[in-house]
Structures are given as structure tokens and as C-alpha cells.
Amino acid sequence: MKLKAKHILVTYEYEARDLLRKLEEGKSFEELARDFSLCGSASKGGDLGEFSKGMMVPAFEKALLTLRPGEISGVVKTQFGFHLIQRL
């Protein structure tokens, strides 16, 4: 099973909640990822490209699989920090 997603990775939960609020206000996921994400994918608007099931850490993958294409997750905690995930 191939999956595609974008994400924004930050250090603190309050940062992720603030970014989620900005998304709800209509800000662009890609722009917020470029400006705030700590991941190397930030320069691509958070785009992680295509990957197979089992390649991401369990909490990330579990959240991703609950989303429909285009949907954005709530705050997801992993050992890397706090994520907002958009399924593509």
C-alpha cells in the first residue's frame, strides 16, 4: 500500500496547536510548513512524497491512516516532536 502525505513538525505541542488554529483560519499548509517545520521536507511545503505502509513511525502512520485524502490531523506526538499531517 502506497501512501502520500505532507506534515509540519515542531518541538512543542503549543506550537502545533497554534499552527492548527492558523490552518483553521485559512492559512496555507505548505506556507506554514516552509515557515515553521523542523523537517527537511519543509522546503517542499512539508511534502514527504510517496512511501509504503510501515515506513513511518507507528503513531504517525496510525494517524495518517485515519484521514481521508485532503484531511488534516489534529496534533500527533512521536519521538521526533509534534506533527500536523495532511493525507494526499
C-alpha positions, -999 to +999 in steps of 0.1 A: +000+000+000+015+033-011+007+064+010+014+102+004+014+129+030+026+163+040+035+172+075+046+200+098+070+190+126+076+213+156+092+208+190+063+217+213+026+209+215+016+245+219+033+253+186+014+226+168-019+238+183-011+274+172-004+262+136-036+241+136-055+273+145-038+291+117-048+263+093-084+266+105-082+304+098-074+296+062-036+297+061-018+275+036-004+242+049+025+245+025+034+280+036+032+271+073+054+240+067+080+261+049+080+287+077+078+265+108+085+228+102+118+214+115+118+186+090+139+186+058+106+184+039+098+220+049+114+233+017+088+212-002+059+225+018+061+195+041+056+170+012+070+136+022+063+121-012+052+085-016+061+058+009+050+023+018+030+013+048+053+005+077+080+031+067+068+058+092+068+056+130+036+039+143+019+069+158+024+089+126+011+061+104-018+053+126-029+090+125-024+091+087-045+060+081-075+076+099-075+105+074-092+108+041-073+125+012-070+162+018-078+159+055-055+173+082-049+156+115-050+170+150-017+172+169+002+139+167+031+132+191+060+110+181+096+107+194+105+134+169+081+160+182+046+171+173+032+168+139+003+181+118-003+156+090-022+161+057-030+130+037-026+134+000 
